[in-house]
Amino acid sequence: MNILLVTDLVIPAKHYGGIERIIWWLGEELIKKGHEVSFMAAEGSTCDFAKMYFYNPKKSLNDQIPEGTDLVHFHFPIHEEITIPYMVTLHGNSKPSEKYDINTVFISKNHAERHGSSTFVYNGLDFNEYGPVDWNLKREHMLFLGKANRSKKNLKGCIKMAKALNEKLAVVGGRGLPFSRTVKYKGFLGGLEKSYVINQSKALLFPVIWHEPYGLAIVESLYFGAPVFGSTYGSLPELIIPEVGVTSNSYSELIEAARNYGDYNRKYCHEYVCDNFSATKMCNDYLKLYEKVLNGNKLNSIEPVHQMDVEIRHYPLED
């Protein structure tokens, strides 16, 4: 099958980036399975294993699809009728009452439900990019993993938890004052540098105050054996099962649970991710949906519509 993966982002991600890496890994997995893959991405993108086309937002999507393409997989919302088999993955959240194409796929069960859909595929990791886990490496700190300047990621809440736990907090995804006794800013890390800091973590603190569509940081941390203590918003309760962490909207409950981080089986956390959130599984799940659209079926019975009135609100946690 000749598959075109389309994004309006520059790929590959240089250091930091979630959607870019997911698309890249999906392309690699599809090629491993014998499919022909091309990318269409923002100007400046490069690829050494597949043909690259540059996406022009000012032109019709249909006019940019290369001849011979069997299926197009878009990774941003589309507003044009596509003339060949296609599907769309929505990676982010929505504005109230926003409508999406009938062949839209979401990235968690909760993400789908909030749009009146049941069609979703979990993002998966290419474990080769992270390297093996060093089970003998000393666990030095609690972890914040995300873009620290985004208030919805709730760095303030993580600092509050770390101080209550009397633990250092490594912040991957932001910069700040270097002389804090609690917070150690690591900047924007990628590759093995990032893996090393996660591998040193006792646990991930993830009290986000928005409906997280998926939470790549959760899966990355669990891969390195770090349990997760987070809020109940969005996809968190379906990803953070009791064996690998706790979800609560109470800081006191999360802090008390995080005190017992050592009670979690780190190798079970790792195996849980390997079994459920690999790039290979993601690819297999997408291939099932590709087959549906190639057979002329729609991925939703009606157009998905955002169901919540207050999606963009930040939701507080209790003390």
C-alpha positions in Angstrom: 0.0 0.0 0.0 1.2 3.5 -0.8 0.5 5.7 2.2 1.0 9.5 2.5 1.4 10.9 6.0 0.6 14.6 6.2 1.5 17.1 8.9 1.8 20.9 9.0 4.8 20.6 11.3 8.5 20.3 10.5 9.8 16.8 10.8 11.8 15.2 12.3 11.7 16.9 15.7 15.1 18.3 16.4 15.0 17.8 20.2 11.6 18.3 21.7 8.3 17.4 20.1 5.5 14.9 20.5 3.3 14.8 17.4 6.4 15.0 15.1 7.9 11.9 16.7 4.6 10.0 16.6 4.2 10.6 12.8 7.9 9.7 12.2 7.7 6.4 14.2 4.4 5.5 12.4 6.1 6.0 9.0 9.1 3.8 10.1 6.7 1.0 11.3 4.7 1.1 8.1 7.8 0.6 6.1 8.9 -2.3 8.2 5.6 -4.0 7.4 6.3 -3.6 3.6 4.3 -0.5 2.8 5.5 2.4 0.7 5.4 5.6 2.8 5.8 9.2 1.8 5.6 12.3 4.0 4.1 15.7 3.3 5.3 18.2 5.9 6.1 21.8 6.5 9.0 23.3 4.5 12.3 22.5 6.0 11.4 18.9 6.7 13.8 16.1 5.7 13.7 12.3 5.6 16.3 9.8 4.7 14.1 6.7 4.5 11.0 8.0 2.6 10.0 10.5 0.0 9.3 14.0 1.3 6.8 16.5 -0.1 6.3 20.0 1.3 2.8 21.0 2.4 1.4 24.3 1.1 -1.4 25.5 3.3 -2.5 27.9 0.5 -3.3 25.1 -1.9 -6.0 22.5 -2.1 -5.1 19.3 -0.3 -6.4 17.2 -3.2 -4.1 19.1 -5.6 -1.0 18.2 -3.4 -1.6 14.4 -3.1 0.9 12.6 -5.2 -0.3 10.4 -8.0 -0.4 6.7 -7.0 -1.3 7.3 -3.4 -3.6 4.7 -2.0 -4.4 6.3 1.3 -3.8 9.7 3.0 -3.4 10.0 6.8 -3.7 13.6 7.9 -2.4 14.7 11.3 -4.3 18.0 11.5 -8.0 18.8 11.0 -9.2 19.1 7.4 -12.0 21.1 5.9 -12.1 19.8 2.4 -13.6 16.7 0.8 -10.8 14.3 -0.1 -11.2 12.3 -3.3 -9.2 9.2 -2.3 -9.4 7.0 0.9 -8.2 9.0 3.9 -8.4 9.4 7.7 -7.5 12.2 10.1 -5.9 12.0 13.6 -6.7 14.8 16.0 -3.9 15.2 18.4 -5.2 18.2 20.5 -8.2 19.5 22.2 -11.1 21.5 20.7 -13.1 24.6 21.0 -16.7 24.2 22.2 -19.1 22.6 19.6 -16.3 22.3 17.0 -17.0 19.7 14.3 -14.6 17.3 12.7 -14.4 15.1 9.6 -16.3 11.8 9.8 -13.0 9.9 9.4 -11.4 11.5 12.4 -9.5 9.3 14.9 -8.7 10.3 18.5 -5.7 9.4 20.7 -7.4 8.0 23.8 -10.8 6.7 24.8 -11.6 9.9 26.8 -10.4 12.1 23.9 -12.8 10.3 21.6 -15.7 10.3 24.1 -15.4 14.1 24.5 -16.1 14.4 20.8 -19.0 11.9 20.6 -16.8 9.1 19.1 -15.5 5.7 20.1 -12.7 5.6 17.5 -9.2 6.0 18.9 -5.6 4.8 18.6 -3.1 5.2 21.4 0.2 6.8 20.5 3.1 4.4 20.7 6.8 4.8 21.5 9.8 3.7 19.4 11.7 2.1 22.3 15.0 2.2 20.3 15.0 6.0 20.5 14.9 5.8 24.3 17.5 3.1 24.8 17.5 0.4 27.5 16.5 1.0 31.1 19.4 1.0 33.5 17.8 -0.6 36.5 20.9 0.0 38.7 20.9 3.8 38.1 20.3 5.7 41.3 16.9 7.5 41.5 17.7 11.1 42.3 14.5 13.2 42.0 10.8 13.6 41.2 10.1 14.5 37.6 8.2 17.2 35.7 8.0 16.4 32.0 6.3 18.8 29.6 6.4 22.4 28.4 6.9 24.3 31.7 5.5 27.6 30.3 2.1 26.1 29.7 0.0 26.7 32.8 -2.2 23.7 32.0 0.7 21.4 32.7 0.7 22.8 36.3 4.4 23.2 37.1 3.4 25.2 40.2 1.4 22.2 41.4 4.4 19.9 40.9 6.6 22.2 42.8 4.1 22.2 45.6 4.0 18.4 45.7 7.8 18.1 45.6 8.2 20.6 48.5 5.7 18.7 50.6 7.5 15.5 49.8 10.9 17.1 50.6 12.2 15.9 47.2 14.1 17.6 44.4 12.1 18.2 41.2 13.8 17.8 37.8 12.1 19.9 35.2 12.5 18.7 31.6 10.9 21.1 29.2 11.7 24.5 30.6 14.3 26.9 32.0 14.3 28.8 35.2 16.4 30.2 38.1 19.4 27.8 38.7 19.7 28.3 42.5 16.4 26.7 43.7 16.9 24.1 46.4 13.9 22.2 45.1 13.7 22.7 41.4 16.4 21.7 39.0 15.7 23.0 35.5 17.2 20.7 32.8 16.0 22.7 29.8 14.6 21.1 26.6 16.2 17.7 26.3 15.9 15.1 23.6 17.4 11.7 22.9 19.6 9.9 25.4 20.0 13.1 27.5 16.3 13.1 28.2 16.2 9.3 28.7 19.0 9.6 31.4 17.1 12.2 33.4 13.8 10.2 33.2 15.8 7.0 34.2 17.0 8.8 37.3 13.4 9.7 38.4 11.7 8.3 41.4 8.3 9.2 40.0 6.5 11.5 37.5 4.3 14.2 39.1 1.5 15.0 36.6 -1.3 17.1 38.3 -2.4 18.6 35.0 -5.3 21.0 35.1 -6.8 20.4 31.7 -8.2 17.4 29.8 -5.0 15.8 28.6 -5.7 14.1 25.2 -3.1 11.4 25.8 0.0 12.3 27.9 3.1 11.1 26.2 5.1 12.0 29.4 3.2 9.4 31.3 4.2 6.6 29.0 7.8 7.8 28.7 8.2 7.8 32.5 6.6 4.4 33.0 8.9 3.0 30.3 11.8 3.9 32.6 10.0 2.4 35.6 8.9 5.7 37.2 5.3 5.5 38.6 3.0 8.4 37.9 0.9 10.5 40.3 -1.6 12.7 38.5 -5.0 14.3 38.3 -8.1 12.6 36.9 -8.5 14.9 33.9 -8.7 13.6 30.3 -7.0 10.4 29.5 -5.1 10.0 32.8 -7.4 7.5 34.5 -7.2 5.1 31.6 -3.4 5.3 31.3 -2.5 5.3 35.0 -3.9 2.0 36.2 -3.6 1.3 39.9 -0.5 -1.0 39.4 1.5 2.0 38.0 0.3 5.0 39.9 -2.5 7.0 41.4 -4.9 9.6 40.0 -6.7 12.1 42.2 -7.8 15.8 42.2 -6.6 16.2 45.7 -3.1 17.4 46.3 -3.0 15.8 49.7 -4.0 12.5 48.3 -1.5 12.7 45.5 1.3 13.7 48.0 0.5 10.9 50.3 0.4 8.4 47.4 3.7 9.7 46.1 5.4 9.1 49.4 5.0 5.4 48.6 6.6 5.6 45.2 9.0 2.8 46.2 6.2 0.3 46.6 5.6 0.2 42.9 7.2 -2.5 40.8 9.4 -0.6 38.4 9.7 -3.5 35.9 6.0 -4.0 35.8 5.6 -0.3 34.9 8.1 -0.8 32.1 6.4 -4.0 30.8 3.0 -2.3 30.9 4.2 0.2 28.4 6.0 -2.3 26.2 2.8 -4.4 26.0 0.4 -1.6 25.4 2.1 1.6 24.0 4.6 0.6 21.4 5.0 2.1 18.0 4.4 -1.4 16.5 1.0 -1.7 18.3 0.1 1.9 17.2 0.9 1.0 13.6 -1.1 -2.3 13.7 -4.1 -0.4 15.2 -3.9 2.2 12.4 -3.7 -0.5 9.7 -7.0 -1.9 10.9 -8.6 1.6 10.4 -6.8 2.0 7.0 -8.5 -1.3 5.9 -11.9 0.1 6.9 -11.6 3.3 4.8 -10.1 1.4 1.9 -13.2 -0.7 1.9 -15.4 2.4 1.7 -16.4 2.5 5.4 -16.6 5.6 7.6 -14.8 5.6 10.9 -17.6 7.4 12.7 -21.4 7.0 12.2 -21.8 10.8 12.4 -19.4 13.8 12.3 -17.6 14.1 15.7 -18.5 17.2 17.6 -16.9 18.5 20.7 -19.3 17.7 23.6 -18.1 20.0 26.4 -18.9 23.6 26.9 -15.7 24.5 28.8 -12.9 22.6 27.2 -10.4 25.5 27.3 -11.0 26.1 31.1 -8.3 25.1 33.5 -9.6 22.9 36.3 -8.3 23.3 39.8 -7.1 20.6 42.2 -8.2 20.5 45.8 -5.7 21.2 48.6 
